[in-house]
Amino acid sequence: AAALWQRMLRSLCELMIAEKKHIRQNYGKHNMSVHMDTAFLMRHFWAVQQKFFKQLLVSMKVDKAAQMVQDALVRGEQVVVSMWGTGEAQTEAGLQ
């Protein structure tokens, strides 16, 4: 998974370089910020990457959690599964 994200980052950087070159050639270097927001693209890339790895880690815990629930039920115990968030949705909404 990490190698995939490294390749995607390299591809994104190559694409941004090519796009900057195209903008300079066709619109002049003074119009760069009007046509391309590199900081926004990178922030979005890192946010999506972070979400991906968070979901990957959570998915790796599901089988173990399900087994623990089954074991507890077999022993006659009552089970409560609680899922915690990080406030990510509220943070993202505040940024928009």
Beta strands, then each sheet from edge to edge (+ up, - down):
end
